[in-house]
């Protein structure tokens, strides 16, 4: 193995060590990896430049991801982690049966799910997103209900009091909800409060509650916490999820499906 490979492997293990313990000392890492303290300091400097940790006096501490508080455009997000989102969408589409009623909120992964529902029949769909409504209105013998509300240009989603009020009156077999972030041990997060309240109401008013999140969302906090894992039945994510995160999530009792 080349020196570069040894360095990359050691630095990856340093990150895992720090994420597990929260704080480590240079002396401790030097002994653990059997390299000089100068080598460890160079590793920590390189990892700090990659924004993977913070150097501290005599060692380093865990660096949390920044909390997301802004929404990027739907078109931008549809192109991010696209293959993973496609696999998630295909899996969720198989859970939806002809004749069911579903609530589906706005987001890039939920839009991918809607694209996969084109072969279904006799569905009743409640959504707050124009893009999803347009995709599903062509389904055979199906009905689409748009919630109404204020249209947000970036996400093409309807939000606000009118949206929340409409959702409160409906009951559905299943809900399909996206997230801006999901943290094991805490719960699900949304970038903005208006969006979070809609997600919450859809979850509350459906019998089977499905959350979709590609692995980049796991371990990420967004600005607004909207539910813990007791409110979720199924989480569908992709195979790049970290083993430790998968273990922690399954311990909560939710059904985690990895695709």
N, C-alpha and C positions, 0 to 999 in steps of 0.2 A: 504493500500500500504506500502511495506517495505521501510525502510530508504534508502536503496540502489536505489530503484526505484525512490524515490523522488529526490535523488542526480542526477541520470542519466537524469531525465526529466528536472531538473533545468539547468544542464550543457548544454543540447541540446538547451534550450531556450536562454542561455547565448550566445552560438555560433550564433544563429539566430539573436539575438540582435546586436552583434558585426558586423556580416556580413552586416546587414542593415545600421548601423550607421557609421561603419568604426573604431570608437574609443569610449570606454566607461570608466567611472570611477568606482572604487570599491564602493564608497559611493552611486553612482547612482544605481548600481546593488543590493546593500544591501537593499536600500529602496524599489526597485521594487519587489524583491523576499521576503521581510520581513524576512531576515536572517542576522546574524552578518557579519561584514566586514571580520572577520577571516575566516568564512565559505566561503565567496566569494573568498578570497585569495587562499584558498585551492583548490577551483574549478578551478581558473585560472591557478594554478600550474599544476594541473592534465591535463587540456586541452592543456597547452603548451607542456607537455611531449608527448601528442598525436599529436603534430605538427598541432594543429587546430587554434592557435592564438599566438601572441607575447605578453608577459607581458611588460608593460611600467610603468613608474613612476606613481603610484596612480591608475593604471587601466590596460587596455589591448587594443591592436589594431588588426585589421583584418590581417590574414595571407593569402597571395595569394598563390595559388598552384605554384610549380616550373614550369618553362617553359621547355617543353620537347624538347630536341635537338638531341636525339639519337633514332635510330630505333631498336626495339627488333625484334627477328626473327618472321616470319609469323607463324610458328608452335606454338610458345609461345603465340602469340596473339589470335590464333584460340581457345585456351583453356580458355581464359579469358572472363568472362561474356557470356559464351557460350549460355545459354538459351535465354538471351535477344537478342543476335545477330541472333539466329535462328528465333525468332518471327519477328524481323525486316526484315530478308531475305524473309520469307514467305509473308509478306505484300507487299514488293517491287515486288516480282515475279508476284503477281496478277496484278500489273500495266503494266506489259510487255505483249503486244499482239502479236500473231502470225503474221509474216510478217514485223515486225518492225526492224529498225536499231538502235543499241545501242552502246554507248561507256561506258566502265567499267574499272576503274583503279584498281591498286593493293591495297590490304588490307585484313584484316581478315573478316570484315563484308561484303565487296563486294565479297569475295570468298564464303561466305555463301549464298549470293544471287545467284551466279553462280550455286551452288549446287541445288538450288531450281528451276532452269530454265530447268531442264532435260525433262520436258513434253512439252516444247514449240516446235513450228515448224517454219521453213522458217525465221529464224532470220539472220540478218547480224550483227556480233559482232566485234567491234574494241577494242582491249585491249593491254596493255603494260605488261601483266603479264603471264608468262608461265603457272602457275598453273591454271589460269582461262581459258586460251586457251585450255589446255588439257581437262578440264572439259566439255567445250562447243563444241569441235570439233565433238563430237558424236551426236549432235542434228540433228534430221531428216530434210533434205532439207535446212540446214543452212550453213552459211559460217563464218569462223573466220579469221580475219586479225590481225596478230601480227605486232606491230609497228616497230620492230627493235630497235637497240640502245645498250647501254652498260648494261650488265646483272649484277645486284646487288645481290650477293649471299644470304644476310640475308633475303631479301624480295621476291626473285625470280622475280623481276620486271626489266623491261627495261627502261632506262632513258638516258638523254643526248640530244645533239643537233639533232641527227638522229630521236629520238623518237618524239621530239617536232615538227620537220619539217613534219614528217609523219602525225601527228594528225592535223596539220594546214590545210592539204589538204582534210580532210574528213568532212562530215556533217551527223548528225545522228538525229533520232527522239527523242531519250532520252539519257541522260548520268546518270550514277550511280557512285557517288563519295564518298569515305570515307575521314575521317579527323583524325588528331592527337589530335585536340582540337577545341572547339567551344565556344565562349564567347558571351552571350547576350549583345547587345549594341556595339559590335565590329565586329565579323565575324568569319571566318573559318581559321584554322591554320594547318600547316604541320610541321613535325619535321625537314625536310631538304628542301632546296630551289629547288633541281632538281625535287623532287616529286611534289612540289607545282606548278611549271610551267606546268606540265602535267595535273594536275587537272584543272587549269585555262583554258587551251586550250580545254579540253573536255567540260567544261561548256559553253565556248564561242561558240562552234561549234555544239551545240545540241539545239533542240527546247524546250524540257522539261528537266529541271535540277533537279535531285533528289540527295540529300545528305543523307547518312546513318550514324548515330552516336549513339552508346549506351549511356545511361545517364552518365556514368563515364567520358565521353569526354566533357560533357557540364559544362562550368565554368573552363575548363582547357586551358591554353595557351600553344602553342608549339612555336618553334623558329621562324617560318616563316609565316607571315600573307599572305593569298593568295586571299581572296575575302570577300566582305561584303555581307549582306543578300539580297541586291537588285539583286544579280547574281543568286539567288536560287529560285526555285518554290516550292519545297517540301522538308521538313525535316522529316525523319522517325526515331523515337527514342523509348525508352521503358518506361514503366509506373513508373519507379523509378525516373523520372525527377522531380526536385523540382518545386513546384507550382509557385514560383516567377519567376523561369527561363522560365517556360512554358508561363506565362503571358507576360513576356518581349519579348519572341520570336514571339508570335502571334501578338503582337503590330507592329512588323516589316512588316507585311503583307504576310509573307510566310505561306504556309499551313503546320502546324505541326501535324503529325499523330503519336499518341501514342499507342503502342501495348503492 
